[in-house]
Amino acid sequence: MVIEHMTIIINQDFPIDDQFDEFDLQNLDHENFIEQKTRVYISDEKQFEEIENFINYSENENCLLISGEMGSGKSSLLANWLNWHSMNRNSGREIIFRHFVGCSSESCKLSNLLSRLMQFINKSLNLNELVETTRMMTSEMIRLLPQWFSYIPEIYKFIIIIDGLDQLDSSDRAQYVDWLNDKYDQNSNNLKIIVSAATNTIPQTNLMKRNWKTLNVKLLANEQKKTIAIEYLHLFGKTLSTNQLNLIIQAKQTSNALFLRVLLDELRSHGVYEEITSKIENYLQSQNVPELFTKVLKRWQIDYNNSNSNSNSNN
């Protein structure tokens, strides 16, 4: 009786016919990525307002490039703006597509990005008569993209968010952004395209040459670094002394959001409180994110070797 009762409840909450398709499963990767980026974020409402002004008041500009050095917080800005916008500014007449390159291996392929975009338009507007995009060649999807944009009724504002163009793989000239054609960039004021790319990369250089409107992500100020460090470590029941916190805040390299996040992740995973200061000093010898990752990889290797040694000695 208990098993039968539980089976009925499970079937009611999770119907057998309620299946996720591939599109839904891929969306989960992007939504999970957004959730990770919004756990601890010190909002800069000035930058939020710049994005809002672009969407609502830039009648002759349909394309916005968000630029900044690697790890400066471009993904976090877009993820947190999406949440802020949905709570504060969404008019109900907007359709927002989001694609975060790097949230999964498939997301780095231009074919996946275009397929998701077309399927999103299809599902959002119930255009069931359209062909199955997963069977298309990438070149065919690029050719048809302007036509798909034309399906969007003028009463809606269609906003496309593509984060991390510089992380697209090299096939199909993806990073040159030829597939995002300026001819339809300016087609209609109900189409707004927002992308991000790191400075001094192929996408950023090419889009600057095409005179895209640009929003530069600023590095973290000391007060922001302090708040992030305290709040992020608090999520894991960790705290730092005033001296330890000052070491982090005063370091120039922690103005980069990714550097700070990786450093904090290393500190929260270290169990010996008395060694925290020396750990901070060691990691701050890294002058940039790649150097910091090198130290983290060395630490992983040491931990792995020690784990294997202990395992062998117990056998």
N, C-alpha and C positions, 0 to 999 in steps of 0.2 A: 504493500500500500504506500509506504513512504517513497519508494523508488518511482512508482507510478505518479504520485503527486508531484514529486520534484521534476519529473519528465514533462508533465503538463505545464508547470511554471516556466521551465527553460524554453519550451517550444513557443510559449506565449511571448516571452521577452526577446527571443532570438529565433524568429520563424525560419524554417528551412528554406523557403523561397526568397528570403531577404539576403541575397548574395551580393558580395562586393565584386565589382568587375575590376579589370586591370587599371582603369582610369581612377577609380576610387582608392585603390591600394596605393597608387603613386601619389595621390593627393595627401594621403596620410604621412608620407615622407616629408612633404613640404610643410604640413601643419605641425608635425613634431619638431621640425627645425625652427619654425616660428616660436613654438612654445619654449624651446631651449634659449632662444635669443631674448626672450622677454622676462626671464626669471629675475634678473637684477639689471635694471637700466635706469640711469639718471637722465630723464628726458630733457631735451633741449627744445622747448616749445617754439623757439624762434625758427629752428630748422623745420619743425612740423608745419609752421605757418608758411614757410617758403614753399613747401610742397603743395599746401592747400592753395596758395595764391597761383601757383603754376596751373593747377587743375581747374580752378574756377575763373581766373581773370586773365590768363595769357591767351588771348584770342588768336594771335598770329604765331604762337609757339606750341607745337604739339609734342615735342620731345625734350626730355630732361635727363641729363647725365649726372649721376652722383659719383663723385670722384674723391679719392683719398689714398694715402699710402696703404700697403697691405696691412691688414689688422687694425685699421683706424676706427672701425665700427660701422661700416657702410651697411652690412647685413642687419646689424642690430637696429640701426636707424630705420630701415625699411620695415622690419618686422614689428617694431614698436609703433611706428607711424600707422601701420595697418590696423593695429588694435585701437590706438587712440582715435583714428578716423572713424572706425566702425561705431565707437561709443559716443563720439562728439559731433561728427560732421556728416555722416552718411545720410544722403537725402532720400534713399530708397529707390532712386532712379539711376543707380550706378551698378555696373557689372565690373567686378575687379578680378582679373586673372593674376595669379602670382606664381613665379617660377624661381626657385632658389638653386642656382647651379652649385653642385657639390653636396647637396643634401642626400644624394644617393649616386651610385655609379651611373645609372641610366640618365640622371638629370644633366650630366655633362655632355650629352650628345645633342647636336642641333636637331636631329630627327625626332628625338623625344620631346624637346621643347615645342617644336612646331606641331607635332601630333597632339600634345596636351592642349595647346592653344586652340586648335581647331575643334577638338572634342569638347573643350570647355564652351566654345561658342555654340556648338551643336546642342549640347545639353541645356545651356542657359536659355536658349531661344526655342528649344524643342524642334530643331530642324532635322527631323529624323530621316528625311529623304536624301540627305547628303551622304556621300560615299564614305567608306570606312578608311580613316586616315592611316591606320597602322599598316595598311598594305601599299601605301604610296611611297614612291621614291622621294628623297629629300628635295630634289630639284623641282619635282611636281608640286610639293607643298609650298615651296617658295613662290612658284608661278601663280598658284591659286590664292595666296594669302590676301592680296587686295580684294579679290572677289568675296572672300569670307568676311572681311571687314565691312563690306557693303551690305551684308545681311543685317547688321546691327541697326535697329530703328533709331531715328534721330532723337526720340524722346529719352533715350538712355545715354549716359556717359560711360564709355567703355575705357577702363583704365588697365593698362598692361604693366605689370611689375616684373622685371627680369633682373635678378641680383647675381653679380659675379660673372659678367661676360668674359673676363680674362681667364676663367676656369673652364670654359668650353673646350672640348678637345679640338685637335687641329683639322679634322676632316671637314669637308664641304666649305672650307675657308670661313669657318664659323666665327673666328675671332675678328675677322675683317668687317663683320656686320654688313656685308653686301646684301644679305637676305632681308635686312630691315631697310626698305627702299624709301628714299626721301620723297618720291612721287606721291606715296600715300601717307607719308608722315604728315604732310600739310593738307591732306584731303578734306578733313572735317574737324570742326572744333569739338565734336563729341568723342573723338579718339585721342587719348593721352597715353604716351609711352614713357615710362620711367625705368631707366636701367642704371646699373652701377658697374664700375670697373676701377681697378687700382691704377694709380698714376704710373706713367711711363710703360704702359702695356699697349699691345696692338689695338684693342678696342678703344681704349681711352684716346690714343693718338688719332685714330681714324675719325672718331666722332667729334673730336675737337676741330679737325679739319673741315668737318661738315657743319660747323658753327652751331652745334647743339647748345642749348642753354645748360649751364653747369652750376651745380651746387657742390661746394667743397666741404667735406667732413673735417671738422676741427679735431685736433688732438685733445686728450683729456686734461682738464685743469686739475690742480692739486686737490681742491675741495671735492671734485668729482671722484678722483682716485681714492680718497679717504673713505667716502661714502660707499663706493663699490666694494672696496676691500672689507669693510666692516660688515656690510649687509650680506655679501656673498659668503664669507666664512661663517656668518651666523646661521646660514641655512644648514650647515653641517655641524653646528655646535662648537665651532672653533672661534678663538679670539687671539689677538696679538697684543703685545705690550705697546706702550706709547713709543718706545725707542724702535721697536720692530716696525711699527706702522710708519714712523717717520723715515726709516731707511727706504721703504717702498715709495712713499709719496715724493721724496726728494730726488729719486732716480729719474733721469730724463727719459730713459727708455720705457718706463711704465706709463708714459703719456699715450703710448700705443695700446689700444684696448685689448688686442689679442695677446700682446706681451704680458699685460697685467693679468689677464684671465688664466693664461698658462702657468704663470708664477703662483697665483692663488690656488690653482688646482694641485700643484706640486706641494704646497704648504699644507693644504687640508688633508692630503693623503699621508703626510709624515706623522708618525705616532709619537716621536720623542720630543717633548716640548723644549727640553734643554738644548736641543740641536737646531732649533728653528732659526735663530739669529745667524748661525754659520751657514745654514742652507740659503737664507736670503742673500747674504753677502756673496756666496758662491754663484748663485743664479744671476745676480746683478753684475757679475763680471761680463756677462753676455751683452753685447752692444746693440743687438737687434734680434728679431724673432727667429731667423734661421740659426743663429748661434745658440739661442735659448733651447730650441728644439734639439740641437746636437747634445746639449747637456742632459736633457730629459731622456733622450734615447740611450745615452751612456748609463744613466741611472736605471733604466729598464733592464739593460743588459746585465748590470751588476746584480740586480734583484733576481733576475732569472737564473743566473749562474749560482747565486747563493741558495736559491730554492732547490735547484738540482743537486747541489752538494749535500744539503740537509736531507733530501729525499734518499740519496744513495747511502748516506751514513746510517740511516734508519733501517735499511734493508739488510 
